[in-house]
Amino acid sequence: MSPAARRRLRIPVPGVLRREPRYRLLFAGQALSVIGDRITYVALAFAVLDIGTVADLGWVTAAAALPFLVVALPGGALSDRLGRRRVMLVADLVRATTQGTMAALLLSGSAQIWMLVVLMACFGTADAFFGPALNGLIPQTVGAARVQEANALLGLAANIGMVGGPVIAAALIAASGPGEAIAIDAATFLVSAACLSRLRPAQIPDEGDEAPHDLVHELREGWAIVTATGWMIPGLLALVAYHVLVLPSVFVLGPSIAQTNLDGATSWGIITAGFGVGAVVGSVLALRLKPVHTLRAAFLAMLIAALQGVFIASGLGTVGIAALELFSGVGVALLYTLWETTIQEQIAPAAVARVAAYDWATSVGLMPVGLALAGPLGTAIGIETAMRLGSMLAVVAALACLAVPAVHGLRRPLAAQG
């Protein structure tokens, strides 16, 4: 093959990986870890159903999400105080331990539902520390003009994992069992921890604070920053609407529509894959597009993301719904990337983790409320009606957010427009 032909076949490497060695190390650990997480989502469901019921699966799933409501806020404050890399490293080791223990219990045949609930609660607690710390650490690994690219690339890895992880999980479960699949996830956290142990993030600029404060003071300070922005409260409320009204109906009621009106698990797999492909496309777009008005673009994208319930309840058949879900995936990827980027670009570097923690606490922490209510609501008013209602309320929330001047008028800092 000629040199010219080799150059044409060369896959372009994003600039953030070529020019930011700190981020390259962070990405290496996180890209593998998120794929492991996607494998576990499938493997854990089969593991629970092997020894328990669908109701037990609900308890195990909720145990992983509920800690965010309680732990994310102090976790963000501690990350800003103790160091984000250090908190993430400890969280990775805890998650490796919980997943390794779970795998050992499943492989030995001694796992019981209460054990899995406890382990997932420990996993969720570590996750609640890790998420805000990661949001704070990313700007310490890249230049100001590459923060969005860094977020988009991590989102791309997660979304590729969303498409490929279930396939890998299915193969592992068929070949051996869910215990082996979860053991692989435990190993990925050790790889992430090894990468973090070598990472030396840039120092946060000194803001001249005279002395460290107690945790309560830092939580109050974080809330004061949130309220002072003028755009975070409307944004958080809109995101809560998506996480409480739309996502739970998709997770709980969507499979029921596939089972009743379509071809069951096969149809649901195709629909989910359509969303995953769209999310990958959205992440690729987020690598290239840099809107000056980041929040305006983010919540315009949410208008598409929020229509998931309408799309799934449309009655268009498996292929039609999957095609519409592709557009939802694009919207979700753009929404999350631009929202996280806005926090990192607009908030003082020393406070990013504790401010991002309010996002994690409200969005992920309140999702179990929606998961608990989706089923009874679908029974009371009809599954399709419940899904459409949730989507319409989330669309209204996104429009209300866009109507706030501090949201639609917010401009990206000049340093981040490079």
DRENDO-1510 file (C-alpha; in Angstrom, 1 decimal, always signed):
<recs>
REC; n; res; u; v; w
REC; 1; MET; +0.0; +0.0; +0.0 .
REC; 2; SER; +1.4; +3.4; -1.0 .
REC; 3; PRO; +2.0; +6.1; +1.7 .
REC; 4; ALA; -0.8; +8.2; +0.2 .
REC; 5; ALA; -3.3; +5.3; +0.6 .
REC; 6; ARG; -2.2; +4.7; +4.2 .
REC; 7; ARG; -2.8; +8.4; +4.9 .
REC; 8; ARG; -6.3; +8.2; +3.5 .
REC; 9; LEU; -7.1; +5.2; +5.7 .
REC; 10; ARG; -5.7; +6.8; +8.8 .
REC; 11; ILE; -8.4; +7.3; +11.5 .
REC; 12; PRO; -8.3; +11.0; +12.7 .
REC; 13; VAL; -7.4; +11.3; +16.4 .
REC; 14; PRO; -9.3; +14.1; +18.2 .
REC; 15; GLY; -7.0; +17.0; +19.1 .
REC; 16; VAL; -7.7; +16.7; +22.8 .
REC; 17; LEU; -6.1; +13.2; +22.8 .
REC; 18; ARG; -3.1; +14.3; +20.7 .
REC; 19; ARG; -2.4; +17.5; +22.6 .
REC; 20; GLU; -3.5; +16.9; +26.2 .
REC; 21; PRO; -1.4; +14.1; +27.8 .
REC; 22; ARG; -3.2; +14.5; +31.1 .
REC; 23; TYR; -6.6; +14.0; +29.5 .
REC; 24; ARG; -5.2; +11.1; +27.5 .
REC; 25; LEU; -4.5; +9.2; +30.7 .
REC; 26; LEU; -7.9; +10.1; +32.2 .
REC; 27; PHE; -9.7; +9.0; +29.0 .
REC; 28; ALA; -7.8; +5.6; +28.8 .
REC; 29; GLY; -9.1; +4.6; +32.2 .
REC; 30; GLN; -12.6; +6.0; +31.8 .
REC; 31; ALA; -13.3; +4.6; +28.3 .
REC; 32; LEU; -12.7; +1.0; +29.5 .
REC; 33; SER; -14.6; +1.6; +32.8 .
REC; 34; VAL; -17.8; +2.8; +31.1 .
REC; 35; ILE; -17.8; -0.2; +28.8 .
REC; 36; GLY; -17.5; -2.4; +31.9 .
REC; 37; ASP; -20.5; -0.6; +33.4 .
REC; 38; ARG; -22.6; -1.2; +30.4 .
REC; 39; ILE; -21.8; -4.9; +30.6 .
REC; 40; THR; -22.8; -4.9; +34.3 .
REC; 41; TYR; -26.2; -3.3; +33.6 .
REC; 42; VAL; -27.2; -6.4; +31.6 .
REC; 43; ALA; -25.4; -9.0; +33.6 .
REC; 44; LEU; -26.8; -7.8; +36.9 .
REC; 45; ALA; -30.3; -8.0; +35.6 .
REC; 46; PHE; -29.9; -11.6; +34.7 .
REC; 47; ALA; -28.1; -12.4; +37.9 .
REC; 48; VAL; -31.0; -11.0; +40.0 .
REC; 49; LEU; -33.6; -12.7; +37.9 .
REC; 50; ASP; -31.8; -16.0; +38.3 .
REC; 51; ILE; -32.3; -15.9; +42.1 .
REC; 52; GLY; -35.2; -13.5; +42.6 .
REC; 53; THR; -38.1; -11.6; +40.9 .
REC; 54; VAL; -38.7; -8.5; +38.9 .
REC; 55; ALA; -39.5; -6.7; +42.1 .
REC; 56; ASP; -36.1; -7.7; +43.5 .
REC; 57; LEU; -34.5; -6.2; +40.4 .
REC; 58; GLY; -36.2; -2.9; +41.2 .
REC; 59; TRP; -34.8; -2.9; +44.7 .
REC; 60; VAL; -31.3; -3.7; +43.5 .
REC; 61; THR; -31.5; -1.0; +40.8 .
REC; 62; ALA; -32.8; +1.6; +43.3 .
REC; 63; ALA; -30.1; +0.8; +45.8 .
REC; 64; ALA; -27.5; +2.0; +43.2 .
REC; 65; ALA; -29.3; +5.3; +42.5 .
REC; 66; LEU; -30.6; +6.4; +45.9 .
REC; 67; PRO; -27.2; +7.3; +47.4 .
REC; 68; PHE; -26.9; +10.2; +44.9 .
REC; 69; LEU; -29.7; +12.0; +46.7 .
REC; 70; VAL; -27.8; +11.9; +50.0 .
REC; 71; VAL; -24.1; +11.6; +49.1 .
REC; 72; ALA; -23.5; +13.6; +45.9 .
REC; 73; LEU; -23.6; +17.0; +47.6 .
REC; 74; PRO; -21.1; +16.3; +50.4 .
REC; 75; GLY; -19.2; +14.2; +47.9 .
REC; 76; GLY; -18.8; +17.2; +45.6 .
REC; 77; ALA; -17.7; +19.5; +48.5 .
REC; 78; LEU; -15.2; +16.9; +49.7 .
REC; 79; SER; -13.8; +16.6; +46.1 .
REC; 80; ASP; -13.1; +20.3; +45.9 .
REC; 81; ARG; -11.5; +20.2; +49.4 .
REC; 82; LEU; -9.5; +17.0; +49.3 .
REC; 83; GLY; -8.7; +16.8; +45.6 .
REC; 84; ARG; -10.8; +15.4; +42.8 .
REC; 85; ARG; -8.2; +12.8; +41.6 .
REC; 86; ARG; -7.8; +11.4; +45.1 .
REC; 87; VAL; -11.6; +11.1; +45.6 .
REC; 88; MET; -12.0; +9.3; +42.3 .
REC; 89; LEU; -9.1; +7.0; +43.0 .
REC; 90; VAL; -10.7; +5.9; +46.3 .
REC; 91; ALA; -14.1; +5.6; +44.6 .
REC; 92; ASP; -12.6; +3.3; +41.9 .
REC; 93; LEU; -11.1; +1.0; +44.5 .
REC; 94; VAL; -14.4; +0.8; +46.4 .
REC; 95; ARG; -16.3; +0.0; +43.2 .
REC; 96; ALA; -13.7; -2.6; +42.2 .
REC; 97; THR; -14.2; -4.2; +45.6 .
REC; 98; THR; -18.0; -4.2; +45.5 .
REC; 99; GLN; -18.1; -5.7; +42.0 .
REC; 100; GLY; -15.4; -8.2; +42.8 .
REC; 101; THR; -17.3; -9.3; +45.9 .
REC; 102; MET; -20.6; -9.5; +43.9 .
REC; 103; ALA; -18.9; -11.6; +41.2 .
REC; 104; ALA; -17.4; -14.0; +43.8 .
REC; 105; LEU; -20.8; -14.4; +45.4 .
REC; 106; LEU; -22.5; -15.2; +42.1 .
REC; 107; LEU; -19.7; -17.5; +41.0 .
REC; 108; SER; -19.9; -19.5; +44.2 .
REC; 109; GLY; -23.7; -19.7; +44.1 .
REC; 110; SER; -24.1; -18.0; +47.5 .
REC; 111; ALA; -25.5; -14.7; +46.4 .
REC; 112; GLN; -28.8; -13.5; +48.0 .
REC; 113; ILE; -30.9; -10.5; +47.1 .
REC; 114; TRP; -30.1; -8.6; +50.3 .
REC; 115; MET; -26.4; -9.0; +49.6 .
REC; 116; LEU; -26.8; -7.6; +46.1 .
REC; 117; VAL; -28.8; -4.7; +47.5 .
REC; 118; VAL; -26.1; -3.8; +50.0 .
REC; 119; LEU; -23.3; -4.1; +47.5 .
REC; 120; MET; -25.1; -1.9; +45.0 .
REC; 121; ALA; -25.8; +0.7; +47.7 .
REC; 122; CYS; -22.0; +0.7; +48.4 .
REC; 123; PHE; -21.4; +0.9; +44.6 .
REC; 124; GLY; -23.9; +3.8; +44.2 .
REC; 125; THR; -22.3; +5.7; +47.1 .
REC; 126; ALA; -18.9; +5.5; +45.5 .
REC; 127; ASP; -20.4; +6.5; +42.2 .
REC; 128; ALA; -22.0; +9.5; +43.9 .
REC; 129; PHE; -18.5; +10.7; +45.0 .
REC; 130; PHE; -17.0; +9.9; +41.6 .
REC; 131; GLY; -19.4; +11.7; +39.3 .
REC; 132; PRO; -19.0; +15.3; +40.7 .
REC; 133; ALA; -15.2; +14.8; +41.1 .
REC; 134; LEU; -14.9; +13.8; +37.5 .
REC; 135; ASN; -16.8; +16.9; +36.4 .
REC; 136; GLY; -14.3; +18.9; +38.4 .
REC; 137; LEU; -11.2; +17.1; +37.2 .
REC; 138; ILE; -11.8; +17.4; +33.5 .
REC; 139; PRO; -10.9; +21.1; +33.3 .
REC; 140; GLN; -7.7; +20.3; +35.2 .
REC; 141; THR; -6.6; +18.0; +32.3 .
REC; 142; VAL; -7.3; +20.2; +29.3 .
REC; 143; GLY; -6.9; +23.7; +28.1 .
REC; 144; ALA; -10.0; +26.0; +28.4 .
REC; 145; ALA; -10.8; +25.7; +24.7 .
REC; 146; ARG; -10.9; +21.9; +24.8 .
REC; 147; VAL; -13.3; +21.3; +27.7 .
REC; 148; GLN; -16.3; +20.6; +25.5 .
REC; 149; GLU; -14.2; +18.3; +23.3 .
REC; 150; ALA; -13.1; +16.4; +26.4 .
REC; 151; ASN; -16.7; +16.0; +27.6 .
REC; 152; ALA; -17.9; +14.9; +24.2 .
REC; 153; LEU; -15.2; +12.3; +23.8 .
REC; 154; LEU; -16.0; +10.7; +27.2 .
REC; 155; GLY; -19.7; +10.8; +26.2 .
REC; 156; LEU; -18.8; +9.1; +22.9 .
REC; 157; ALA; -17.0; +6.3; +24.8 .
REC; 158; ALA; -20.0; +5.9; +27.0 .
REC; 159; ASN; -22.4; +5.8; +24.1 .
REC; 160; ILE; -20.3; +3.3; +22.1 .
REC; 161; GLY; -20.4; +1.3; +25.3 .
REC; 162; MET; -24.2; +1.6; +25.3 .
REC; 163; VAL; -24.3; +0.0; +21.9 .
REC; 164; GLY; -21.6; -2.6; +22.3 .
REC; 165; GLY; -21.8; -3.3; +26.1 .
REC; 166; PRO; -25.0; -5.3; +25.9 .
REC; 167; VAL; -23.7; -7.4; +23.0 .
REC; 168; ILE; -20.5; -8.2; +24.9 .
REC; 169; ALA; -22.6; -8.9; +28.0 .
REC; 170; ALA; -24.9; -11.3; +26.2 .
REC; 171; ALA; -21.9; -13.2; +24.8 .
REC; 172; LEU; -20.2; -13.4; +28.2 .
REC; 173; ILE; -23.4; -14.6; +29.9 .
REC; 174; ALA; -24.1; -17.2; +27.2 .
REC; 175; ALA; -20.5; -18.5; +27.4 .
REC; 176; SER; -20.1; -18.5; +31.1 .
REC; 177; GLY; -22.5; -16.5; +33.3 .
REC; 178; PRO; -23.3; -13.1; +34.8 .
REC; 179; GLY; -20.7; -13.6; +37.5 .
REC; 180; GLU; -17.8; -13.6; +35.0 .
REC; 181; ALA; -19.2; -10.5; +33.3 .
REC; 182; ILE; -19.3; -8.6; +36.5 .
REC; 183; ALA; -15.8; -9.7; +37.4 .
REC; 184; ILE; -14.6; -8.0; +34.2 .
REC; 185; ASP; -16.3; -4.8; +35.3 .
REC; 186; ALA; -14.4; -5.0; +38.6 .
REC; 187; ALA; -11.1; -5.3; +36.7 .
REC; 188; THR; -11.9; -2.2; +34.6 .
REC; 189; PHE; -12.1; -0.2; +37.8 .
REC; 190; LEU; -8.6; -1.3; +38.8 .
REC; 191; VAL; -7.4; -0.1; +35.4 .
REC; 192; SER; -9.1; +3.2; +35.9 .
REC; 193; ALA; -7.5; +3.5; +39.3 .
REC; 194; ALA; -4.1; +2.7; +37.8 .
REC; 195; CYS; -4.5; +5.5; +35.3 .
REC; 196; LEU; -5.6; +8.0; +38.0 .
REC; 197; SER; -2.7; +7.1; +40.2 .
REC; 198; ARG; -0.3; +8.3; +37.4 .
REC; 199; LEU; -2.3; +11.4; +36.5 .
REC; 200; ARG; -1.0; +14.7; +37.7 .
REC; 201; PRO; -3.7; +17.3; +37.1 .
REC; 202; ALA; -3.1; +21.0; +36.7 .
REC; 203; GLN; -3.3; +23.1; +39.9 .
REC; 204; ILE; -6.5; +25.0; +40.5 .
REC; 205; PRO; -5.9; +28.7; +40.5 .
REC; 206; ASP; -5.5; +30.2; +44.0 .
REC; 207; GLU; -8.6; +32.3; +44.8 .
REC; 208; GLY; -7.0; +33.8; +47.9 .
REC; 209; ASP; -9.2; +32.1; +50.4 .
REC; 210; GLU; -7.7; +32.6; +53.8 .
REC; 211; ALA; -8.4; +29.1; +55.3 .
REC; 212; PRO; -10.3; +25.9; +54.6 .
REC; 213; HIS; -13.9; +25.9; +55.8 .
REC; 214; ASP; -16.0; +23.1; +57.3 .
REC; 215; LEU; -18.2; +20.9; +55.1 .
REC; 216; VAL; -21.4; +22.7; +55.9 .
REC; 217; HIS; -20.0; +26.1; +54.9 .
REC; 218; GLU; -18.8; +24.6; +51.6 .
REC; 219; LEU; -22.2; +23.2; +50.9 .
REC; 220; ARG; -23.8; +26.6; +51.6 .
REC; 221; GLU; -21.2; +28.2; +49.4 .
REC; 222; GLY; -22.0; +25.8; +46.6 .
REC; 223; TRP; -25.7; +26.5; +46.9 .
REC; 224; ALA; -25.0; +30.3; +46.9 .
REC; 225; ILE; -23.1; +29.8; +43.6 .
REC; 226; VAL; -25.9; +27.8; +42.1 .
REC; 227; THR; -28.5; +30.4; +42.9 .
REC; 228; ALA; -26.3; +33.4; +41.9 .
REC; 229; THR; -25.8; +32.1; +38.4 .
REC; 230; GLY; -29.5; +32.7; +37.4 .
REC; 231; TRP; -29.3; +29.8; +34.9 .
REC; 232; MET; -28.6; +26.8; +37.1 .
REC; 233; ILE; -31.9; +26.6; +38.9 .
REC; 234; PRO; -34.0; +26.7; +35.6 .
REC; 235; GLY; -31.6; +24.2; +34.1 .
REC; 236; LEU; -31.7; +21.8; +37.0 .
REC; 237; LEU; -35.5; +21.9; +37.1 .
REC; 238; ALA; -35.7; +21.1; +33.4 .
REC; 239; LEU; -33.3; +18.2; +33.8 .
REC; 240; VAL; -35.2; +16.9; +36.8 .
REC; 241; ALA; -38.3; +16.8; +34.5 .
REC; 242; TYR; -36.4; +14.7; +32.0 .
REC; 243; HIS; -35.0; +12.3; +34.6 .
REC; 244; VAL; -38.2; +11.9; +36.6 .
REC; 245; LEU; -40.9; +12.1; +33.9 .
REC; 246; VAL; -39.3; +10.8; +30.7 .
REC; 247; LEU; -36.5; +8.3; +31.5 .
REC; 248; PRO; -38.4; +6.2; +34.1 .
REC; 249; SER; -41.3; +5.8; +31.7 .
REC; 250; VAL; -38.9; +4.7; +29.0 .
REC; 251; PHE; -37.2; +2.2; +31.4 .
REC; 252; VAL; -40.4; +0.9; +33.0 .
REC; 253; LEU; -43.1; +1.3; +30.4 .
REC; 254; GLY; -41.2; +1.0; +27.2 .
REC; 255; PRO; -40.5; -2.7; +27.5 .
REC; 256; SER; -44.1; -3.3; +28.2 .
REC; 257; ILE; -45.1; -1.6; +24.9 .
REC; 258; ALA; -42.5; -3.7; +23.1 .
REC; 259; GLN; -43.9; -6.9; +24.8 .
REC; 260; THR; -47.6; -6.1; +24.2 .
REC; 261; ASN; -47.6; -4.3; +20.8 .
REC; 262; LEU; -44.3; -5.3; +19.1 .
REC; 263; ASP; -42.0; -8.4; +19.1 .
REC; 264; GLY; -40.9; -8.3; +22.7 .
REC; 265; ALA; -37.3; -8.3; +23.7 .
REC; 266; THR; -36.1; -8.3; +20.0 .
REC; 267; SER; -38.0; -5.1; +19.3 .
REC; 268; TRP; -36.8; -3.5; +22.5 .
REC; 269; GLY; -33.2; -4.3; +21.6 .
REC; 270; ILE; -33.6; -2.7; +18.2 .
REC; 271; ILE; -35.2; +0.4; +19.7 .
REC; 272; THR; -32.5; +0.7; +22.3 .
REC; 273; ALA; -29.8; +0.2; +19.6 .
REC; 274; GLY; -31.4; +3.0; +17.6 .
REC; 275; PHE; -31.1; +5.4; +20.6 .
REC; 276; GLY; -27.5; +4.3; +21.1 .
REC; 277; VAL; -26.6; +5.0; +17.5 .
REC; 278; GLY; -28.1; +8.4; +17.8 .
REC; 279; ALA; -26.2; +9.1; +21.0 .
REC; 280; VAL; -23.0; +8.2; +19.3 .
REC; 281; VAL; -23.8; +10.6; +16.4 .
REC; 282; GLY; -24.7; +13.3; +19.0 .
REC; 283; SER; -21.3; +12.8; +20.7 .
REC; 284; VAL; -19.5; +13.1; +17.3 .
REC; 285; LEU; -21.4; +16.3; +16.6 .
REC; 286; ALA; -20.5; +17.6; +20.1 .
REC; 287; LEU; -16.8; +17.1; +19.2 .
REC; 288; ARG; -17.2; +19.5; +16.3 .
REC; 289; LEU; -19.9; +22.0; +17.1 .
REC; 290; LYS; -19.1; +24.8; +19.6 .
REC; 291; PRO; -22.2; +27.0; +19.9 .
REC; 292; VAL; -21.6; +30.4; +21.5 .
REC; 293; HIS; -24.8; +30.1; +23.4 .
REC; 294; THR; -24.3; +26.7; +25.0 .
REC; 295; LEU; -27.4; +26.5; +27.2 .
REC; 296; ARG; -29.6; +27.7; +24.4 .
REC; 297; ALA; -28.3; +24.8; +22.2 .
REC; 298; ALA; -28.5; +22.4; +25.1 .
REC; 299; PHE; -32.2; +22.9; +25.9 .
REC; 300; LEU; -33.1; +23.0; +22.3 .
REC; 301; ALA; -31.6; +19.6; +22.1 .
REC; 302; MET; -33.6; +18.6; +25.2 .
REC; 303; LEU; -36.8; +19.3; +23.2 .
REC; 304; ILE; -35.9; +16.4; +21.0 .
REC; 305; ALA; -34.7; +14.2; +23.9 .
REC; 306; ALA; -37.9; +14.8; +25.9 .
REC; 307; LEU; -40.0; +13.3; +23.1 .
REC; 308; GLN; -38.8; +9.8; +23.8 .
REC; 309; GLY; -42.1; +8.9; +25.4 .
REC; 310; VAL; -44.1; +10.2; +22.4 .
REC; 311; PHE; -41.8; +8.3; +20.0 .
REC; 312; ILE; -42.1; +5.0; +21.8 .
REC; 313; ALA; -45.9; +5.3; +22.2 .
REC; 314; SER; -46.3; +6.4; +18.6 .
REC; 315; GLY; -47.5; +2.9; +17.3 .
REC; 316; LEU; -45.2; +3.2; +14.3 .
REC; 317; GLY; -43.7; -0.3; +14.7 .
REC; 318; THR; -40.2; -1.4; +15.7 .
REC; 319; VAL; -38.3; +0.2; +12.8 .
REC; 320; GLY; -40.2; +3.5; +12.9 .
REC; 321; ILE; -39.7; +3.9; +16.7 .
REC; 322; ALA; -36.1; +3.0; +16.4 .
REC; 323; ALA; -35.6; +5.6; +13.7 .
REC; 324; LEU; -37.2; +8.3; +15.9 .
REC; 325; GLU; -35.2; +7.2; +18.9 .
REC; 326; LEU; -32.1; +7.8; +16.9 .
REC; 327; PHE; -33.0; +11.5; +17.0 .
REC; 328; SER; -33.6; +11.3; +20.7 .
REC; 329; GLY; -30.2; +9.9; +21.2 .
REC; 330; VAL; -28.6; +12.8; +19.3 .
REC; 331; GLY; -30.5; +15.2; +21.5 .
REC; 332; VAL; -29.5; +13.5; +24.8 .
REC; 333; ALA; -25.8; +13.5; +23.9 .
REC; 334; LEU; -25.8; +17.1; +23.0 .
REC; 335; LEU; -27.8; +18.1; +26.1 .
REC; 336; TYR; -25.5; +16.4; +28.5 .
REC; 337; THR; -22.3; +17.5; +26.8 .
REC; 338; LEU; -23.3; +21.1; +26.6 .
REC; 339; TRP; -24.7; +21.3; +30.1 .
REC; 340; GLU; -21.6; +19.8; +31.7 .
REC; 341; THR; -19.4; +22.0; +29.6 .
REC; 342; THR; -21.3; +25.1; +30.7 .
REC; 343; ILE; -20.8; +24.3; +34.4 .
REC; 344; GLN; -17.1; +23.7; +33.9 .
REC; 345; GLU; -16.6; +26.9; +31.8 .
REC; 346; GLN; -18.8; +29.3; +33.8 .
REC; 347; ILE; -18.1; +28.2; +37.4 .
REC; 348; ALA; -14.9; +29.1; +39.3 .
REC; 349; PRO; -12.5; +26.2; +38.9 .
REC; 350; ALA; -12.2; +25.6; +42.7 .
REC; 351; ALA; -16.0; +25.1; +43.0 .
REC; 352; VAL; -16.9; +23.0; +39.9 .
REC; 353; ALA; -17.3; +19.7; +41.8 .
REC; 354; ARG; -19.5; +21.0; +44.5 .
REC; 355; VAL; -21.7; +22.8; +42.0 .
REC; 356; ALA; -21.9; +19.8; +39.7 .
REC; 357; ALA; -22.9; +17.8; +42.7 .
REC; 358; TYR; -26.3; +19.6; +42.7 .
REC; 359; ASP; -26.9; +18.3; +39.2 .
REC; 360; TRP; -26.0; +14.7; +40.2 .
REC; 361; ALA; -28.1; +14.9; +43.4 .
REC; 362; THR; -31.3; +16.2; +41.7 .
REC; 363; SER; -31.1; +14.4; +38.4 .
REC; 364; VAL; -29.9; +10.9; +39.3 .
REC; 365; GLY; -30.9; +11.1; +43.0 .
REC; 366; LEU; -34.6; +11.8; +42.2 .
REC; 367; MET; -34.9; +9.3; +39.3 .
REC; 368; PRO; -36.0; +6.5; +41.7 .
REC; 369; VAL; -39.1; +8.6; +42.4 .
REC; 370; GLY; -40.0; +8.4; +38.8 .
REC; 371; LEU; -39.2; +4.7; +38.6 .
REC; 372; ALA; -41.5; +4.1; +41.5 .
REC; 373; LEU; -44.4; +6.1; +40.0 .
REC; 374; ALA; -44.2; +5.1; +36.4 .
REC; 375; GLY; -45.8; +1.7; +36.8 .
REC; 376; PRO; -48.8; +2.8; +38.9 .
REC; 377; LEU; -49.3; +5.8; +36.6 .
REC; 378; GLY; -49.3; +3.6; +33.5 .
REC; 379; THR; -51.8; +1.3; +35.1 .
REC; 380; ALA; -54.1; +4.1; +36.1 .
REC; 381; ILE; -54.2; +6.2; +32.9 .
REC; 382; GLY; -52.8; +3.8; +30.3 .
REC; 383; ILE; -49.2; +3.1; +29.3 .
REC; 384; GLU; -49.2; +5.1; +26.1 .
REC; 385; THR; -51.0; +8.1; +27.8 .
REC; 386; ALA; -48.5; +8.1; +30.7 .
REC; 387; MET; -45.5; +8.1; +28.3 .
REC; 388; ARG; -47.0; +11.0; +26.2 .
REC; 389; LEU; -47.9; +13.0; +29.3 .
REC; 390; GLY; -44.3; +12.6; +30.7 .
REC; 391; SER; -42.8; +13.8; +27.5 .
REC; 392; MET; -45.1; +16.8; +27.1 .
REC; 393; LEU; -44.4; +18.0; +30.7 .
REC; 394; ALA; -40.7; +17.7; +30.0 .
REC; 395; VAL; -41.1; +19.7; +26.8 .
REC; 396; VAL; -42.9; +22.4; +28.7 .
REC; 397; ALA; -40.1; +22.4; +31.3 .
REC; 398; ALA; -37.4; +22.8; +28.5 .
REC; 399; LEU; -39.4; +25.6; +26.9 .
REC; 400; ALA; -39.8; +27.4; +30.3 .
REC; 401; CYS; -36.0; +27.0; +30.8 .
REC; 402; LEU; -35.3; +28.5; +27.4 .
REC; 403; ALA; -37.5; +31.5; +28.2 .
REC; 404; VAL; -35.3; +32.5; +31.1 .
REC; 405; PRO; -33.0; +35.4; +29.9 .
REC; 406; ALA; -30.0; +34.0; +31.9 .
REC; 407; VAL; -30.3; +30.7; +30.1 .
REC; 408; HIS; -30.9; +31.8; +26.5 .
REC; 409; GLY; -28.5; +34.8; +26.7 .
REC; 410; LEU; -25.6; +33.0; +28.4 .
REC; 411; ARG; -22.5; +33.2; +26.2 .
REC; 412; ARG; -19.4; +31.0; +26.2 .
REC; 413; PRO; -16.3; +32.7; +27.7 .
REC; 414; LEU; -13.9; +34.0; +25.1 .
REC; 415; ALA; -11.1; +31.7; +26.4 .
REC; 416; ALA; -13.3; +28.7; +25.6 .
REC; 417; GLN; -14.1; +29.8; +22.1 .
REC; 418; GLY; -10.7; +29.1; +20.7 .
</recs>
